[in-house]
């Protein structure tokens, strides 16, 4: 792989991505905790999640470099290569999302959208939609746990604070894979 010299600090995540991410986190946590007790708030949070995801899909097509899906969604071969680099103890570095994280982003978008949409359909669909909605909500919880675990593992292996990067938008500069 070719490498290029990076500046002392790199702007990775633009304000839209950061506000989207933390708004989604907050909405998800609130929706999860209000599922049984506060139906109206839970429903409104579901609609808000759908709106956020719609905006993120648009930004994934027209947004800044590292926000665009074309920057981080890679084929299965690249994901396998990246995961292999982790197992060898020589992880490939990526300025934005690594190939595995790119697929996690897509899985979360699809699962959260399906969860919210199934919640919308509960009103007219009865128990089958409720069961689907609950199953998708549980799947989303598993994916969130895998995502957070991946962030922690990547932060450790790459010696980067990825949570801080999602707060500030910046990563310390270093040579990056291109």
C-alpha positions as CSV (number, residue, x, y, z in Angstrom):
1,X,0.0,0.0,0.0
2,X,1.1,3.5,-0.6
3,X,1.3,5.8,2.4
4,X,1.3,9.6,2.5
5,X,2.5,12.0,5.2
6,X,-0.4,13.3,7.3
7,X,-0.5,16.7,9.1
8,X,-0.2,16.9,12.9
9,X,-4.0,16.8,13.2
10,X,-6.5,15.6,10.7
11,X,-10.2,16.6,10.5
12,X,-11.9,13.3,10.0
13,X,-15.5,13.8,11.0
14,X,-17.4,16.9,10.0
15,X,-19.9,18.6,12.3
16,X,-22.9,16.9,10.5
17,X,-21.5,13.4,11.1
18,X,-20.7,14.1,14.8
19,X,-24.1,15.7,15.5
20,X,-25.8,12.8,13.6
21,X,-23.9,10.2,15.5
22,X,-24.5,11.6,19.0
23,X,-28.2,12.4,18.2
24,X,-28.7,8.8,17.0
25,X,-27.0,7.5,20.2
26,X,-29.2,9.6,22.4
27,X,-32.4,8.8,20.5
28,X,-31.6,5.1,20.5
29,X,-31.0,5.1,24.2
30,X,-34.1,7.1,24.9
31,X,-36.2,4.9,22.5
32,X,-34.9,1.8,24.2
33,X,-35.7,3.0,27.7
34,X,-39.1,4.4,26.9
35,X,-40.3,1.3,24.9
36,X,-42.6,0.0,27.7
37,X,-43.7,3.1,29.5
38,X,-44.0,6.2,27.3
39,X,-45.6,5.2,24.0
40,X,-45.9,8.7,22.5
41,X,-42.2,9.6,23.3
42,X,-41.1,6.2,22.0
43,X,-43.0,6.8,18.7
44,X,-41.7,10.3,18.2
45,X,-38.1,9.0,18.8
46,X,-38.7,6.3,16.2
47,X,-39.7,9.0,13.7
48,X,-36.7,11.1,14.7
49,X,-34.4,8.1,14.1
50,X,-35.9,7.7,10.6
51,X,-35.3,11.3,9.8
52,X,-31.7,11.1,11.1
53,X,-31.1,8.0,9.0
54,X,-32.5,9.7,5.9
55,X,-30.3,12.6,6.3
56,X,-27.3,10.4,6.9
57,X,-28.0,8.4,3.7
58,X,-28.0,11.7,1.8
59,X,-24.8,12.9,3.5
60,X,-23.3,9.5,2.7
61,X,-23.7,10.3,-1.0
62,X,-22.9,14.1,-1.1
63,X,-21.0,14.8,2.2
64,X,-17.4,15.4,3.0
65,X,-14.8,12.8,2.1
66,X,-14.8,10.5,5.1
67,X,-18.6,10.8,5.5
68,X,-19.2,9.3,2.0
69,X,-20.0,5.6,1.7
70,X,-17.6,5.4,-1.2
71,X,-14.8,6.3,1.2
72,X,-15.4,3.4,3.6
73,X,-17.6,0.7,2.2
74,X,-15.3,-1.9,0.8
75,X,-15.8,-5.4,-0.6
76,X,-15.5,-8.6,1.4
77,X,-11.9,-9.1,0.3
78,X,-10.8,-5.8,1.9
79,X,-12.8,-6.6,5.1
80,X,-11.0,-10.0,5.3
81,X,-7.6,-8.4,4.7
82,X,-8.3,-5.8,7.4
83,X,-9.4,-8.4,9.9
84,X,-6.4,-10.5,9.0
85,X,-4.1,-7.5,9.8
86,X,-5.7,-7.3,13.2
87,X,-5.1,-11.0,13.9
88,X,-1.5,-10.7,12.8
89,X,-1.0,-7.8,15.3
90,X,-0.2,-5.3,12.5
91,X,-3.5,-3.5,12.0
92,X,-4.0,-1.5,8.8
93,X,-4.7,2.2,9.7
94,X,-7.5,4.1,8.0
95,X,-8.2,7.7,8.6
96,X,-11.9,7.3,8.5
97,X,-13.8,4.0,9.0
98,X,-11.9,0.8,8.4
99,X,-13.4,-1.8,6.1
100,X,-15.1,-3.8,8.9
101,X,-16.5,-0.6,10.5
102,X,-17.9,0.4,7.1
103,X,-20.0,-2.8,7.0
104,X,-21.1,-2.2,10.6
105,X,-22.3,1.3,9.6
106,X,-24.4,-0.2,6.9
107,X,-25.7,-2.9,9.2
108,X,-26.7,-0.4,11.8
109,X,-28.4,1.9,9.3
110,X,-30.4,-1.0,7.9
111,X,-31.3,-2.5,11.2
112,X,-32.3,0.8,12.9
113,X,-34.4,1.8,9.9
114,X,-36.1,-1.6,9.8
115,X,-36.7,-1.3,13.6
116,X,-38.2,2.2,13.3
117,X,-40.3,1.2,10.2
118,X,-41.7,-1.9,11.9
119,X,-42.6,0.3,14.9
120,X,-44.6,2.5,12.5
121,X,-46.4,-0.5,11.1
122,X,-47.4,-1.9,14.5
123,X,-50.4,0.4,14.6
124,X,-52.3,-1.4,11.9
125,X,-50.5,-4.7,11.9
126,X,-51.0,-6.3,15.3
127,X,-48.8,-8.8,17.1
128,X,-46.7,-10.0,14.1
129,X,-45.4,-6.5,13.7
130,X,-44.8,-6.2,17.4
131,X,-42.8,-9.4,17.4
132,X,-40.8,-8.2,14.4
133,X,-40.2,-4.8,15.9
134,X,-39.0,-6.4,19.2
135,X,-36.7,-8.8,17.3
136,X,-35.2,-6.0,15.3
137,X,-34.7,-3.9,18.4
138,X,-32.8,-6.8,20.0
139,X,-30.7,-7.3,16.9
140,X,-29.9,-3.6,16.9
141,X,-28.8,-3.9,20.5
142,X,-26.4,-6.7,19.6
143,X,-25.0,-4.6,16.7
144,X,-24.5,-1.6,19.0
145,X,-22.6,-3.8,21.5
146,X,-20.4,-5.2,18.6
147,X,-19.9,-1.6,17.4
148,X,-18.9,-0.3,20.8
149,X,-16.6,-3.3,21.3
150,X,-15.0,-2.6,17.8
151,X,-14.4,1.0,18.8
152,X,-12.7,0.0,22.0
153,X,-10.6,-2.7,20.3
154,X,-9.6,-0.4,17.5
155,X,-8.8,2.4,19.9
156,X,-6.5,0.1,21.8
157,X,-4.8,-1.5,18.7
158,X,-4.3,1.8,16.9
159,X,-3.5,3.7,20.0
160,X,-6.2,6.3,19.2
161,X,-9.1,7.6,21.2
162,X,-11.9,7.1,18.7
163,X,-14.6,8.3,21.1
164,X,-12.7,11.6,21.4
165,X,-12.4,11.7,17.6
166,X,-16.2,11.4,17.3
167,X,-16.5,14.3,19.7
168,X,-13.9,16.7,18.3
169,X,-13.8,15.5,14.6
170,X,-10.0,15.3,14.7
171,X,-7.4,12.5,14.8
172,X,-3.7,12.9,15.5
173,X,-1.9,12.9,12.2
174,X,0.1,9.9,11.0
175,X,0.9,8.0,7.9
176,X,-2.4,6.5,6.6
177,X,-3.2,3.8,4.2
178,X,-4.6,5.0,0.9
